[in-house]
Amino acid sequence: MEHFPWLTTVILFPIIAGLFIPLIPDKDGKTVRWYALIVGLIDFALIIAAFYTSYDLANPDLQLVEQYTWVAQLDLKWSVGVDGLSMPLVILTGFITTLAILAAWPVTLKPKFFYFLMLAMYGGQIAVFAVQDMLFFFLVWELELVPVYLILSIWGGKKRLYAATKFILYTAGGSLFILVAALTMAFYGDTVTFDMSAIAAKHFPHTLQLLLYGGFLIAYGVKLPIFPLHTWLPDAHGEATAPAHMLLAGILLKMGGYALIRMNLGMLPEAHVSFAPILVILGVVNIIYAALTSFAQRNLKRKIAYSSISHMGFVLIGIASFTPLGLSGAVLQMISHGLIGASLFFMVGCTYDRTHTLMLDEMGGVGRKMKKVFAMWTTCSFASLALPGMSGFVAELMIFVGFATSDAYSPTFRVIVVLLAAVGVILTPIYLLSMLREIFYGKENKALVEHEALIDAEPREIFIIASLLIPIIGIGLYPKIATQIYDATTTQLTGYLRGFVPALVQPAPIIEGEPVAILRSPPIESELR
């Protein structure tokens, strides 16, 4: 199995399998949903098999590399590979998408088309994390947007067309910056290449690096999302169904964070040194602004959406920390929030299916009739507010300690950032616990109780939440489950970046008769790879 094309298989298998859905004799969607679930499970099993048989935890470089030439003159090729940055997100994608297919069980409107889009997203999302060619990265980044747009516009709420249009305008508009930057980097210098490794080996002038970094930051800042490019997310979540929620919160936001690390840090290290303080400030703004806005929301979906924006602010701080612990915490925060965000939005869907309302003012006292739903909501909320023993606590603690101990910033700046970020940590339990109180405690809303069947959680829903809580608690109790996958890569990348920070570069020893070297040479590119 050493030469088996694992990544190509896990990318193309769900897409090709989805093409056979129209041939399945099924009218009510019951057969199609089982078919899609089996395909999802098989693909996830292939991902796990590739991880256990062919992935070396101690190797920081690209693994499972596959290259097939397309246009040799332009060095265009189907090039895929994974390292510590992408492997955990590929596993997360397979896990969340398979559970999202199970969460889509109640879908009865155009089920064949819906499950085809789900399987197409499956392959497209894995491709984003695995592709190592800039042009193909842009193509799969764009193609992945189409299923999301269609799922929002067909199966969304009353304002679904507005939300879907806003989503595609923001994300497609941001993608133009990826295309322009990718073409600039590919054609710069003596050789034309779209290979990410070859592009990273090129030396770009500092001014050009700043422009390229800014373009990527806008594109990936839309997807992460970063204030003020975030406004599409509450609208999209406000109209999405539970499976779409899980994919948006669990995977799509992580694409922005992954691309920031892969391209902005790995390919443009000098520009990253200049932009890092800006990322820290944007991260603090994300944390506080989104937490305060979430506190004020009366719509349940929008409240959780702003909570997601707040949590992704920690990723920015970790990315800009210049410490192995901080960058490791940023990656763990993406994994943790993928699990927690998916669980919270699934619970939002479960609650809406029973109450047929998203307004907190119309709820109250439903905990008496939905005790299992109440228990699941409470556990997922505890995970989101970073309760010790759960993954969110470990990830945020790593980011706090990593940034607080960073020698790349002045002590005053670090203290201010840590104190401001702590405000978000304080606000999160306030708005989450008050949300639980308004939904489940207090006096029953008689109009709601009399007109809606407030049945408790069914086995399928309990299974989905249990599946998400097992890794959340497992990582919280033993973080090495996740960190060992990417530690080698993040440590190497941090060491590479620190070589570009003048304040961290040690002067060469003084040798009699020789001039004093103020800065050592930056590390060669092969150290990164």
FIBADO-597915 format. One record per residue (C-alpha): x, y, z. Coordinates in pm, whole numbers, padded with zeros to 5 digits, always signed. Example, Ala and Ser with C-alpha at 12.3 -4.5 7.8 and 13.67 -1.06 7.14 Angstrom:
2
+01230-00450+00780;+01367-00106+00714;
END
This chain:
529
+00000+00000+00000;+00306+00230+00003;+00232+00368-00344;-00148+00363-00322;-00293+00705-00426;-00467+00768-00095;-00537+01139-00133;-00654+01126-00493;-00888+00844-00394;-01042+01020-00092;-01092+01338-00300;-01245+01181-00609;-01436+00889-00454;-01727+01090-00300;-01752+01311-00610;-01768+01015-00850;-02003+00827-00617;-02230+01133-00613;-02262+01116-00993;-02444+00782-00960;-02716+00924-00732;-02956+01012-01020;-02953+00643-01121;-03080+00527-00782;-03454+00437-00791;-03582+00643-00502;-03863+00897-00462;-03876+00988-00093;-03498+01000-00034;-03478+00705+00207;-03252+00499-00019;-03039+00794-00130;-02961+00904+00225;-02832+00556+00312;-02624+00554-00005;-02470+00893+00080;-02401+00787+00438;-02227+00466+00327;-02014+00663+00079;-01923+00910+00355;-01829+00630+00594;-01616+00455+00330;-01430+00775+00249;-01372+00849+00617;-01242+00496+00662;-01000+00554+00372;-00875+00873+00541;-00813+00688+00868;-00642+00403+00680;-00411+00649+00504;-00329+00814+00836;-00245+00492+01018;-00056+00318+00738;+00132+00598+00561;+00156+00907+00785;+00469+00956+01000;+00402+01171+01308;+00768+01267+01342;+00805+01387+00983;+00734+01763+00944;+00746+01754+00563;+00481+01672+00304;+00370+01309+00302;+00141+01097+00085;+00262+01309-00208;+00110+01238-00549;+00192+01430-00868;+00046+01387-01215;+00158+01631-01486;-00115+01821-01670;+00058+02100-01871;+00433+02049-01850;+00521+02384-02013;+00357+02574-01724;+00449+02315-01462;+00078+02256-01404;+00013+01928-01229;-00231+01747-01005;-00020+01769-00693;-00150+01663-00352;+00015+01598-00019;-00041+01644+00353;+00168+01748+00649;+00094+01846+01008;-00106+02150+00899;-00341+01964+00665;-00366+01607+00797;-00572+01690+01110;-00806+01908+00903;-00852+01632+00644;-00952+01395+00926;-01182+01664+01070;-01343+01713+00728;-01420+01345+00687;-01558+01319+01039;-01779+01631+01033;-01908+01578+00678;-02009+01219+00751;-02200+01332+01061;-02357+01616+00858;-02492+01361+00611;-02650+01177+00904;-02784+01508+01036;-02955+01563+00699;-03182+01261+00754;-03506+01469+00766;-03441+01633+00424;-03728+01552+00186;-03702+01837-00069;-03503+01721-00374;-03309+01466-00170;-03105+01334-00465;-02972+01678-00552;-02908+01758-00185;-02700+01449-00117;-02511+01492-00444;-02408+01840-00328;-02305+01702+00012;-02078+01442-00150;-01936+01700-00391;-01851+01922-00093;-01690+01624+00077;-01431+01581-00196;-01389+01954-00257;-01316+02035+00106;-01052+01763+00135;-00895+01891-00186;-00855+02240-00038;-00642+02098+00243;-00444+01854+00025;-00370+02033-00304;-00012+02160-00339;-00052+02350-00667;-00157+02717-00647;-00380+02711-00955;-00559+02394-00850;-00592+02536-00501;-00777+02834-00646;-00999+02607-00858;-01102+02376-00572;-01147+02681-00344;-01396+02821-00598;-01570+02493-00683;-01632+02424-00315;-01838+02746-00296;-02097+02628-00548;-02253+02348-00336;-02270+02579-00035;-02447+02846-00238;-02700+02597-00376;-02768+02438-00037;-02828+02782+00115;-03047+02908-00171;-03265+02595-00206;-03291+02451+00146;-03247+02769+00351;-03496+02985+00541;-03716+03275+00431;-03423+03503+00343;-03218+03226+00187;-03162+03398-00148;-03028+03710+00021;-02799+03506+00247;-02675+03284-00039;-02609+03582-00265;-02420+03765+00008;-02215+03453+00077;-02114+03407-00287;-02037+03777-00339;-01813+03796-00034;-01630+03469-00086;-01600+03485-00465;-01492+03850-00444;-01224+03757-00195;-01113+03470-00417;-01009+03717-00688;-00724+03822-00459;-00611+03458-00443;-00603+03435-00823;-00413+03761-00872;-00161+03676-00599;-00117+03318-00727;-00049+03433-01083;+00193+03699-00961;+00389+03448-00754;+00385+03186-01031;+00517+03416-01305;+00764+03610-01090;+01131+03537-01153;+01300+03326-01416;+01075+03021-01390;+00701+02983-01426;+00559+02738-01172;+00242+02690-00971;+00398+02435-00736;+00371+02566-00380;+00711+02432-00278;+00881+02593-00578;+00699+02922-00518;+00804+02923-00153;+01166+02888-00267;+01145+03210-00468;+01266+03534-00311;+01014+03816-00346;+01098+04182-00276;+00965+04303+00060;+00716+04547-00097;+00576+04274-00322;+00551+04040-00024;+00345+04299+00162;+00106+04337-00133;+00071+03961-00177;+00021+03912+00197;-00248+04181+00204;-00432+04018-00086;-00425+03676+00077;-00530+03827+00411;-00843+03977+00253;-00934+03652+00078;-00877+03428+00378;-01006+03690+00619;-01347+03665+00450;-01357+03290+00509;-01209+03287+00862;-01390+03540+00910;-01208+03855+01030;-01377+04180+01126;-01500+04371+00920;-01524+04099+00650;-01747+03881+00867;-02100+04004+00796;-02188+03725+00552;-02154+03459+00823;-02445+03555+01057;-02674+03589+00754;-02566+03254+00610;-02607+03078+00945;-02935+03255+01003;-03088+03085+00697;-02899+02754+00679;-03021+02408+00774;-02846+02194+01037;-02617+02003+00792;-02511+02329+00625;-02448+02479+00971;-02219+02192+01058;-02016+02229+00739;-01994+02608+00764;-01883+02615+01127;-01696+02286+01131;-01495+02307+00809;-01535+02618+00594;-01407+02864+00856;-01101+02642+00905;-01012+02677+00538;-00931+03044+00599;-00709+02969+00899;-00531+02686+00717;-00460+02900+00411;-00327+03184+00629;-00074+02947+00784;+00011+02762+00463;+00061+03065+00239;+00097+03382+00441;+00334+03232+00699;+00502+02965+00489;+00552+03159+00166;+00572+03522+00280;+00764+03515+00612;+00911+03866+00588;+00569+04018+00528;+00427+03813+00814;+00669+03981+01052;+00525+04319+00946;+00162+04206+00956;+00177+03999+01276;+00091+04286+01515;-00205+04373+01289;-00325+04010+01310;-00304+04024+01689;-00510+04344+01701;-00767+04201+01457;-00784+03888+01671;-00860+04093+01983;-01125+04292+01793;-01282+03966+01673;-01294+03825+02025;-01445+04127+02201;-01668+04267+01925;-01823+03931+01832;-01870+03832+02197;-02053+04158+02273;-02261+04126+01957;-02347+03765+02040;-02456+03879+02386;-02708+04117+02225;-02857+03871+01973;-03210+03743+02026;-03198+03505+01729;-03047+03172+01835;-02863+03103+01509;-02710+03449+01492;-02603+03427+01857;-02404+03109+01791;-02271+03252+01462;-02119+03552+01638;-01982+03316+01901;-01794+03136+01621;-01647+03464+01498;-01529+03541+01850;-01358+03205+01892;-01175+03236+01561;-01009+03553+01693;-00792+03328+01911;-00663+03160+01596;-00529+03494+01469;-00345+03559+01796;-00188+03213+01791;-00081+03250+01428;+00097+03576+01510;+00262+03458+01834;+00597+03340+01688;+00604+03060+01945;+00558+02685+01887;+00302+02674+02169;+00098+02963+02026;+00089+02824+01671;+00010+02477+01805;-00277+02631+02002;-00408+02801+01687;-00423+02470+01501;-00583+02300+01800;-00837+02583+01825;-00938+02519+01464;-00983+02149+01534;-01164+02214+01863;-01397+02478+01722;-01475+02255+01425;-01611+01995+01667;-01777+02237+01909;-01926+02463+01640;-02074+02164+01460;-02229+02036+01783;-02382+02374+01878;-02534+02435+01538;-02671+02083+01525;-02841+02152+01858;-02982+02475+01712;-03134+02268+01432;-03276+02014+01679;-03434+02293+01884;-03584+02464+01579;-03731+02136+01450;-03929+02112+01775;-04015+02473+01860;-04030+02618+01505;-03887+02941+01638;-03538+03087+01674;-03632+03382+01893;-03526+03346+02253;-03818+03564+02364;-04059+03294+02242;-03893+03009+02430;-03874+02926+02797;-03928+02631+03025;-03891+02367+02754;-03636+02180+02964;-03917+02002+03146;-04030+01827+02828;-03692+01793+02653;-03454+01674+02924;-03213+01495+02689;-03199+01794+02454;-03133+02015+02757;-02847+01789+02872;-02688+01789+02526;-02723+02167+02491;-02562+02219+02832;-02265+01993+02759;-02199+02153+02419;-02225+02502+02571;-01977+02407+02844;-01738+02296+02570;-01781+02629+02389;-01712+02836+02701;-01382+02648+02742;-01465+02444+03051;-01152+02265+03183;-01149+01906+03064;-01272+01996+02717;-01078+02080+02401;-01162+02451+02393;-00993+02509+02729;-00667+02348+02620;-00657+02533+02286;-00724+02877+02436;-00481+02816+02722;-00206+02724+02474;-00270+03042+02276;-00272+03261+02588;+00050+03113+02726;+00215+03101+02385;+00149+03468+02318;+00216+03583+02676;+00562+03419+02666;+00647+03539+02313;+00969+03736+02296;+00872+03892+01964;+00661+04162+02133;+00714+04409+02414;+00586+04312+02759;+00339+04605+02757;+00182+04493+02429;+00154+04135+02549;-00013+04234+02875;-00267+04457+02699;-00354+04188+02443;-00391+03914+02705;-00613+04133+02925;-00836+04235+02634;-00864+03878+02504;-00956+03768+02857;-01263+03994+02830;-01394+03764+02559;-01327+03462+02778;-01536+03624+03052;-01822+03724+02818;-01855+03379+02659;-01997+03194+02961;-02226+03489+03036;-02404+03485+02700;-02404+03106+02668;-02543+03040+03015;-02802+03315+02979;-02903+03154+02648;-02956+02820+02822;-03161+02991+03091;-03390+03157+02838;-03448+02836+02640;-03488+02577+02913;-03555+02749+03245;-03827+02977+03367;-04197+02970+03298;-04326+02768+03006;-04452+02959+02704;-04805+02815+02689;-04851+02910+02324;-04535+02721+02234;-04608+02416+02448;-04969+02383+02328;-04898+02420+01956;-04566+02235+01917;-04473+01873+01983;-04178+01915+02216;-04054+01558+02191;-03720+01469+02344;-03402+01377+02155;-03417+01071+01931;-03136+00809+01906;-02993+00956+01582;-02949+01297+01743;-02797+01151+02060;-02551+00951+01849;-02437+01260+01653;-02376+01467+01968;-02204+01176+02144;-01977+01130+01842;-01876+01496+01862;-01836+01504+02240;-01604+01202+02252;-01315+01382+02071;-01398+01712+02245;-01357+01554+02588;-01079+01323+02472;-00865+01614+02348;-00949+01811+02662;-00822+01534+02887;-00531+01423+02668;-00441+01692+02409;-00160+01483+02263;-00427+01289+02072;-00438+01587+01835;-00115+01778+01892;+00113+01485+01804;-00024+01495+01449;+00108+01843+01376;+00371+01926+01641;+00667+01846+01415;+00537+02076+01140;+00438+02370+01361;+00768+02357+01552;+00966+02364+01229;+00754+02643+01084;+00787+02856+01397;+01164+02813+01398;+01172+02922+01035;+00959+03232+01101;+01161+03344+01401;+01464+03377+01177;+01300+03674+01007;+01224+03873+01325;+01516+04114+01380;+01457+04129+01755;+01496+03752+01781;+01807+03715+01565;+02119+03664+01772;+02431+03854+01660;+02722+03647+01543;+03013+03615+01786;+03278+03885+01757;+03593+03758+01592;+03903+03972+01607;+03965+04138+01274;+03616+04058+01140;+03314+04295+01121;+03027+04228+01358;+02725+04064+01189;+02409+04241+01303;+02165+03991+01154;+02221+03634+01062;+02101+03510+00726;+01741+03392+00720;+01700+03017+00720;+01705+02847+00384;+01374+02735+00243;+01457+02367+00273;+01433+02404+00652;+01061+02470+00614;+01001+02171+00398;
END
